[in-house]
Amino acid sequence: MEKITLNIIGMHCVSCAKTIESALKKAQGITDAQVNFALEKAYVEFDQDKITSGALIGLVEKAGYKAYLAQGASDREKELRDREVRSLKIRFIMALILSSILMYVCMGHCLGLSVPRIIVENMALAQFLLASAVLICGFQFFKGGFLAVVRGRSANMDTLVALGVGSAYLYSLAVSTRNWIGGSLSCGGQLYYEVAAFVLTFIMLGKYLEALTKRKTSQAIRRLWSFRPDKVTVLRGQGEIEISLEELSVGEIVVIKPGGRVPVDGKVIEGASSVDESIITGESIPVEKNIGDTVIAGSINKSGTFKFKAVRVGKETTLAKIIKLVEEAQSSKAPVQELADKIAAYFVPAVLLIALASFSIWFLLGKGFLFALTVFITVLIIACPCTLGLAVPTAVIAATAKAAENGIIIKDASSLQLAREIKVVAFDKTGTLTIGKPAVTDIISYISDDKEVLRLAGSLEKASEHILAEVLLNSARSQGVSLTEVKNFESIPGKGVRGLIDNRQALLGNRRLMEDNKIDLQKAQEDLARLESEGKTVMFIAKDNQLSGLIAVRDTLKEFSRAVVDKLKSMGKEVIMITGDNRRTAEAIAKELGIAKVLAEVLPQDKQEEIKKLQAQGLKTAFVGDGINDAPAITQADLGIAIGSGIDVALEAGDIILIKDDLRDVVMAIDLSHYAMKKIKQNLFFAFFYNSLGIPIAAGILYPFFGFLLNPMIAGAAMTCSSLSVVTNSLLMRRYKRNI
């Protein structure tokens, strides 16, 4: 299966998106299609053996819209979006000038203003010409409405506008024709030309302002792409040459000078510098880079010159993967959007029925054709499916963009919505709540001396990949302990290691490993209790089935661990710790952090089961881990949060990825979810309240009581304000700031 993204031009409301989506899904070979009105994109999964990308574009164009293949944040996309905004601006200004002249022509003589005699004598013709020119400026609405019905066999916002404006215009034309044939018409009479012109002008203003604000919501992606340089300096042959970024291959040596941007991911091989990685991590403090360190595409070299070997280029760079994740999140639909989508699907047909019913009722009640026509036009004009279509996706786009700016990648809209529903936040200990770089604090020997215990432990760990291996090896080296070759080495997950040292069986690990091998731990009980009460992790060393000694290590809490736990608790979340460490040590760490519930001595593969137990109690659970050993638990959790794990692992496991190793981002991700859902609810309220209030008023519900009938021109202005209120409310999320 192939997946592609199409940029769509010409959508005016959520009904347009539904029309395109329906046209795509009906075609053979397409397995899935989603159209995002706010982003103006279609995401299509299809069988390339049955249908081509060119045919997909053809399906969209047959439905009445323009489409082209998206290529990241290409210059073409930006050019076309800018061109669309310019076109809307020019057409609106022309329509406004013409409508203003029309209003002067129509009302000036009646208000005592000076109007040329020739215009007064040919009033209907003058209004007809001016109104026709305005309709030409807004011709896309009539074209879109016609094509939606003829090709898509559905109605959209363009259909409502075309019917409303067209009814006023055609009625006026009919009256004008009658007067041209039968006599002159003075001072406006029963003509609706100015209504048709000004309503269309207001709608064009709304579309122009909407295009401007929607362009702002998608700027985050284009901004990320802009951090890639177009040109790259590489070493080839005997010197440096400049090539385009697309020509750069894996393995080439790239030269970065002060102020330059890192074009791709790589490893420093010469020189040193400080690099600003804020575009990726959100962290403003530059990071020192030396030989062997990794540099990330998009970061900025602040000081010295260095050279690095390109490791990942193109779509494989961290920056490209982050952009892909953000794009996918912005294109996804939150569960709450299902309600808006269901209503939107029936919205336009319902409005048409209400408009026709209103016309019929008032006409039958004897209010006359003009009164009934005014009601009909006003109902069509004030109805706004755009607000329903923009309410959720604009907030999702703004929230995911804000998160990405701060080094938080929310992988889909469902995760954004779910984060606010979390009741339990479970943390891994090592590398998550703690730094993950413990140091040896105590060596207790029950044999000859401490160095012998360290020799046995260091020799066994020399072949191990456990997180504590490097700690023991560094301790052995610092004390000048010579290590011995180990034979028959074996790693026992969750317990420890064993092997032959001096042709004798040696063990290094936790209590469970000792008990499995029937090692007597009685003489270590007092030391063990003391060390574990101090929050230290204790490893047992045994040789020839006899306990040789203990080695205690202590990890350091991360800077904001306690503050994060306190903040989550204040937000009403239950915080627990799940760790493979022994209970005493785990409880000592938990006590420092203020965590009441601890699940200790849990093997990596069993953490998933502990999450299941919490879920079985009906608790929505988030698990925060490093994304490597914790991947099963992260995947099992309702909300998996991978912290400081690197993009590759997180792609597979986490629903939310915290790129920088900062626990405060856990709080920010959950708090941002609360804020985004608040905005979505506000947007949906605006949409439903506006339409549920505006349509009945337009239908004349207030007329029997107060004699008030809504003017179609005011209805057009109100429709414009409704869409802008939703988009603007979402854009206010750009002001969001972390609260910890």
Secondary structure, DSSP 4 states (H G I P E B T S, - for coil): -EEEEEEEE---SHHHHHHHHHHHHHSTTEEEEEEETTTTEEEEEE-TTT--HHHHHHHHHHTT-EEEE--SS-HHHHHHHHHHHHHHHHHHHHHHHHHHHHHHHHHTTTTT----HHHHHTHHHHHHHHHHHHHHHTHHHHHHHHHHHHTSSS--HHHHHHHHHHHHHHHHHHHHHHHHHH----SSTT--HHHHHHHHHHHHHHHHHHHHHHHHHTHHHHHHHTTS-SEEEEEETTEEEEEEGGG--TT-EEEE-TTPBP-SEEEEEEE-EEEE-HHHH---S-EEE-TT-EE-TT-EE-SS-EEEEEEE-GGGSHHHHHHHHHHHHHHS--TTHHHHHHHHHHHHHHHHHHHHHHHHHHHHTT--HHHHHHHHHHHHHH--HHHHHHHHHHHHHHHHHHHHHTTEEE--HHHHHHHTT--EEEEEIIIIIB-S--EEEEEEESSS-HHHHHHHHHHHHTT--STTHHHHHHHHHHTTPPP---EEEEEETTTEEEEEETTEEEEEE-HHHHHHTT---GGGHHHHHHHHHTT-EEEEEEETTEEEEEEEEE--B-TTHHHHHHHHHHTT-EEEEE-SS-HHHHHHHHHHHT--EEE-S--GGGHHHHHHHHHHTT--EEEEE-SSTTHHHHHHSSEEEEESS-HHHHHHS-SEEE-SS-THHHHHHHHHHHHHHHHHHHHHHHHHHHHHHHHHHHTTTTHHHH-----HHHHHHHHHHHHHHHHHHHHGGGG-----
